[in-house]
Amino acid sequence: MVGALLLIGAGVAGCTTVSTDSDQVALHYDAGAFSSTTYQECVKSNNRSWDGLGEQYYKYPAGQRNFEFSSSKDAESQAYTVVSKDNQELTITGGLTFHLDTSCDDDGGVLRAFHEEIGLKFQPVLGDDGKTTENWLEMLRFYIGQPLAKALTTEAQKYDWLALYNDPATREKFETAINASLGASVTATTGDKAYFEQFNLTLQNPEPRKELIDGLAAVQVAITQRQALVEQNATLDEKLKQIRKLVGVLGPDGYILYDTLQRCLTGEAPKGCPSFLPLPPGGTVEAPAPAPAAT
């Protein structure tokens, strides 16, 4: 009786269990000591399953996943470098969201096909803490990162660097074109099987080399200075027109006297201001006679 209890206890203790969270799906394979490895079932999200000794469960992430490419140490990939139509290098950063197709039926469906063709090479993809492992990232960098890098490189060669850097309409066109083609590029990498889906790419502004940005700033300064000079010349031209009109009416000497008085009235003339005011032709002025000298 005691032996039987020990045997039952050993069987219970040797059970293989799996518990899936809301963003996880698991595949169950029979891998006992006296059986061949065969597919058994799909354990959907928010479920628990337990079986005999030696059973195998493989967890996969469900729902939306991220693939960030930037200089951040936590990013899934480094930023990508592309070459523009006019042969200038730009650094591309951004983020990609996608889904792993975790649909599975009695025969395992798409997820089982993915697991047996690709997933087994990168186990475990989820650790005991439920987070994706470096194996998962290695798989993403190959099957998603490489097609993404190729798409960015190909599309960037259609535009000049300044348009990619400084024109919102061009950047939107650039991003839209990659979003439209990326799914097909990834599917081609996985043997024409759509294991990944619902791609949505968001790009940050492409960054050219510092020398190009500095040169662009210098050009902008030169344009601003030239525009200021044009406006200054236009002001001088208008002033000369006004002077010519006054000379035509007052004559050269009359204009000089007029200009001097104007400067004196505004305080612009440092010296030479008269102590009298000119009278118009025919004008009169009354002034008291000086007192006679004392005798």
C-alpha positions as CSV (number, residue, x, y, z in Angstrom):
1,M,0.0,0.0,0.0
2,V,2.8,2.4,0.9
3,G,4.6,1.5,-2.4
4,A,1.4,2.3,-4.3
5,L,1.1,5.7,-2.6
6,L,4.8,6.4,-3.4
7,L,4.2,5.5,-7.1
8,I,1.2,7.7,-7.3
9,G,3.0,10.5,-5.5
10,A,5.9,10.2,-7.9
11,G,3.6,10.3,-10.9
12,V,1.9,13.5,-9.6
13,A,5.3,15.1,-8.8
14,G,6.6,14.2,-12.2
15,C,3.7,15.9,-14.1
16,T,4.6,18.5,-16.7
17,T,2.5,21.7,-16.3
18,V,2.1,24.9,-18.3
19,S,0.2,28.1,-17.6
20,T,-0.3,30.8,-20.2
21,D,-0.9,34.5,-19.6
22,S,-3.2,36.8,-21.6
23,D,-0.4,37.5,-24.1
24,Q,0.9,33.9,-24.5
25,V,0.0,30.7,-26.4
26,A,1.6,27.3,-25.9
27,L,2.0,24.2,-28.0
28,H,1.9,20.8,-26.3
29,Y,4.0,17.9,-27.6
30,D,4.0,14.3,-26.4
31,A,7.7,13.6,-25.6
32,G,7.4,10.8,-23.0
33,A,10.1,8.1,-22.5
34,F,8.0,5.5,-24.3
35,S,6.5,7.6,-27.1
36,S,7.6,9.5,-30.1
37,T,7.5,13.3,-30.2
38,T,4.1,14.2,-31.6
39,Y,1.8,17.2,-31.5
40,Q,-1.0,17.1,-29.0
41,E,-2.8,20.4,-28.6
42,C,-2.7,24.2,-28.5
43,V,-3.0,25.8,-25.1
44,K,-4.7,29.1,-25.6
45,S,-4.2,32.3,-23.6
46,N,-5.2,32.3,-19.9
47,N,-5.1,28.5,-19.6
48,R,-3.4,25.9,-17.6
49,S,-2.5,22.3,-18.6
50,W,-0.7,19.4,-17.0
51,D,0.3,16.0,-18.3
52,G,2.6,13.1,-17.7
53,L,6.4,13.0,-17.2
54,G,8.4,14.2,-20.2
55,E,5.7,16.2,-22.0
56,Q,7.0,19.3,-23.8
57,Y,5.3,22.8,-23.9
58,Y,6.5,25.6,-26.1
59,K,5.3,29.1,-25.3
60,Y,5.0,31.9,-27.8
61,P,4.1,35.6,-27.4
62,A,0.6,36.6,-28.6
63,G,-0.8,40.0,-29.5
64,Q,1.1,43.0,-30.7
65,R,4.9,42.9,-30.6
66,N,7.5,45.7,-31.0
67,F,10.7,45.9,-33.0
68,E,12.5,49.1,-32.2
69,F,15.6,50.1,-34.1
70,S,17.6,53.0,-32.5
71,S,20.6,53.9,-30.5
72,S,18.8,52.8,-27.3
73,K,20.4,49.9,-25.4
74,D,17.0,48.3,-25.0
75,A,16.1,48.5,-28.7
76,E,15.7,45.2,-30.6
77,S,18.1,46.4,-33.3
78,Q,20.6,49.2,-33.9
79,A,19.6,52.1,-36.2
80,Y,19.9,51.4,-39.9
81,T,22.2,53.4,-42.3
82,V,21.0,54.1,-45.9
83,V,22.3,56.0,-48.9
84,S,20.2,58.6,-50.6
85,K,19.8,59.1,-54.4
86,D,22.6,61.7,-54.3
87,N,24.9,59.4,-52.4
88,Q,24.7,60.7,-48.9
89,E,24.4,58.5,-45.8
90,L,21.5,58.9,-43.4
91,T,20.7,57.2,-40.2
92,I,17.2,55.8,-39.9
93,T,15.5,55.1,-36.5
94,G,12.0,54.1,-35.7
95,G,9.7,51.4,-34.5
96,L,7.7,48.5,-36.1
97,T,4.7,46.8,-34.6
98,F,3.5,43.4,-35.8
99,H,1.8,40.2,-34.7
100,L,2.9,36.6,-34.8
101,D,0.1,34.5,-36.2
102,T,-0.8,32.3,-33.2
103,S,-3.9,30.9,-34.7
104,C,-4.1,27.1,-34.1
105,D,-6.8,24.5,-34.6
106,D,-7.0,20.7,-33.9
107,D,-4.0,20.2,-36.2
108,G,-2.0,23.1,-34.8
109,G,-2.7,25.6,-37.5
110,V,-0.3,28.3,-38.5
111,L,1.5,28.4,-35.1
112,R,2.4,24.8,-35.3
113,A,3.8,25.2,-38.8
114,F,5.9,28.2,-37.6
115,H,7.1,26.3,-34.6
116,E,8.2,23.2,-36.5
117,E,9.8,25.2,-39.4
118,I,11.4,28.1,-37.5
119,G,10.5,28.3,-33.8
120,L,12.3,25.1,-32.8
121,K,15.6,26.6,-33.9
122,F,15.3,29.5,-31.4
123,Q,14.0,27.9,-28.2
124,P,13.1,29.1,-25.7
125,V,11.5,32.2,-27.1
126,L,9.9,33.0,-23.7
127,G,11.7,32.6,-20.4
128,D,10.3,31.5,-17.1
129,D,9.6,35.2,-16.3
130,G,7.3,35.4,-19.4
131,K,9.6,37.8,-21.2
132,T,11.1,37.2,-24.6
133,T,14.6,35.9,-24.7
134,E,17.7,36.8,-26.8
135,N,16.8,33.8,-29.0
136,W,13.5,35.5,-29.9
137,L,15.4,38.7,-30.8
138,E,17.9,36.7,-32.9
139,M,14.9,35.3,-34.8
140,L,13.3,38.8,-35.3
141,R,16.6,40.3,-36.5
142,F,16.9,37.7,-39.2
143,Y,13.3,37.3,-40.4
144,I,12.1,40.9,-39.9
145,G,15.2,43.0,-39.4
146,Q,16.9,42.0,-42.6
147,P,13.9,42.6,-44.9
148,L,13.3,45.9,-43.1
149,A,16.8,47.0,-43.7
150,K,16.6,46.1,-47.4
151,A,13.3,47.9,-47.8
152,L,14.8,51.1,-46.2
153,T,17.9,50.9,-48.4
154,T,16.0,50.4,-51.6
155,E,13.4,53.1,-51.0
156,A,15.9,55.7,-49.7
157,Q,17.7,55.6,-53.1
158,K,14.7,57.2,-54.8
159,Y,15.1,60.5,-52.9
160,D,17.8,63.2,-52.4
161,W,19.0,63.5,-48.8
162,L,17.7,67.0,-48.2
163,A,14.1,65.9,-49.2
164,L,14.3,62.9,-46.8
165,Y,15.6,65.1,-44.0
166,N,13.6,68.3,-44.5
167,D,10.4,67.6,-46.5
168,P,7.5,66.1,-44.5
169,A,5.7,65.1,-47.7
170,T,8.7,63.1,-48.9
171,R,9.1,61.4,-45.5
172,E,5.5,60.4,-45.5
173,K,5.8,59.0,-49.0
174,F,9.0,57.1,-47.9
175,E,7.3,55.6,-44.9
176,T,4.1,54.7,-46.7
177,A,6.0,52.9,-49.5
178,I,7.8,50.7,-46.9
179,N,4.7,49.9,-45.0
180,A,3.1,48.8,-48.3
181,S,5.9,46.4,-49.2
182,L,7.3,45.1,-45.9
183,G,4.8,42.4,-45.3
184,A,5.6,40.8,-48.7
185,S,9.3,41.1,-48.0
186,V,9.1,39.3,-44.7
187,T,6.8,36.6,-46.1
188,A,9.4,36.0,-48.8
189,T,12.0,35.5,-46.1
190,T,9.9,32.9,-44.3
191,G,9.3,30.8,-47.5
192,D,6.2,32.6,-48.7
193,K,4.3,31.8,-45.5
194,A,2.7,34.7,-43.6
195,Y,3.8,33.8,-40.1
196,F,4.1,37.5,-39.3
197,E,1.3,40.0,-40.0
198,Q,-0.2,43.5,-39.3
199,F,3.0,45.5,-39.8
200,N,2.9,49.1,-38.9
201,L,6.1,51.1,-39.4
202,T,6.8,54.5,-37.8
203,L,10.0,56.4,-38.7
204,Q,11.7,59.3,-37.0
205,N,13.3,62.0,-39.1
206,P,16.3,60.6,-41.0
207,E,19.6,62.0,-39.7
208,P,22.3,63.0,-42.2
209,R,26.0,63.4,-41.3
210,K,26.9,66.4,-39.1
211,E,28.8,68.0,-41.9
212,L,25.7,68.1,-44.1
213,I,23.6,69.7,-41.3
214,D,26.4,72.3,-40.6
215,G,26.6,73.0,-44.3
216,L,22.8,73.5,-44.5
217,A,22.9,75.9,-41.6
218,A,25.7,77.9,-43.3
219,V,23.6,78.1,-46.5
220,Q,20.6,79.3,-44.5
221,V,22.7,82.1,-42.9
222,A,24.0,83.2,-46.3
223,I,20.4,83.3,-47.7
224,T,19.3,85.4,-44.7
225,Q,22.2,87.8,-45.1
226,R,21.5,88.1,-48.9
227,Q,17.8,88.8,-48.2
228,A,18.7,91.5,-45.7
229,L,21.0,93.1,-48.3
230,V,18.3,93.0,-50.9
231,E,15.9,94.7,-48.5
232,Q,18.5,97.3,-47.6
233,N,19.2,98.1,-51.2
234,A,15.5,98.4,-51.9
235,T,15.2,101.0,-49.1
236,L,18.2,103.0,-50.5
237,D,16.6,103.0,-53.9
238,E,13.4,104.4,-52.6
239,K,15.3,107.1,-50.7
240,L,17.2,108.1,-53.8
241,K,13.9,108.5,-55.7
242,Q,12.6,110.8,-53.0
243,I,15.8,112.9,-53.1
244,R,15.6,113.3,-56.9
245,K,12.0,114.6,-56.5
246,L,13.1,117.1,-53.9
247,V,16.1,118.3,-55.9
248,G,13.8,118.8,-58.9
249,V,11.5,121.1,-56.8
250,L,14.0,122.9,-54.5
251,G,17.2,122.8,-56.6
252,P,20.5,121.4,-55.3
253,D,21.1,124.3,-52.9
254,G,17.6,124.2,-51.7
255,Y,17.7,120.5,-51.0
256,I,21.0,120.9,-49.0
257,L,19.3,123.5,-46.9
258,Y,16.2,121.4,-46.5
259,D,18.2,118.3,-45.5
260,T,20.3,120.2,-43.0
261,L,17.2,121.6,-41.4
262,Q,15.6,118.1,-41.2
263,R,18.7,116.8,-39.5
264,C,18.7,119.6,-37.1
265,L,15.1,119.1,-36.2
266,T,15.6,115.4,-35.5
267,G,18.9,115.9,-33.7
268,E,20.9,113.9,-36.3
269,A,23.2,116.8,-37.4
270,P,26.1,117.1,-34.9
271,K,26.9,120.6,-36.0
272,G,26.1,123.3,-38.5
273,C,22.5,123.9,-37.5
274,P,21.5,127.5,-38.1
275,S,20.2,129.8,-35.4
276,F,17.5,131.1,-37.7
277,L,14.6,129.8,-39.6
278,P,14.3,130.5,-43.4
279,L,11.2,132.5,-44.6
280,P,9.3,131.6,-47.7
281,P,9.5,134.1,-50.6
282,G,7.4,137.3,-49.7
283,G,7.2,136.4,-46.0
284,T,7.7,138.9,-43.3
285,V,8.8,138.8,-39.7
286,E,8.5,141.3,-36.9
287,A,11.3,141.8,-34.4
288,P,11.7,144.4,-31.7
289,A,14.2,147.2,-32.5
290,P,17.3,147.1,-30.3
291,A,17.4,149.7,-27.5
292,P,19.5,152.8,-28.2
293,A,23.0,152.8,-26.7
294,A,23.4,154.8,-23.6
295,T,25.3,158.2,-23.9
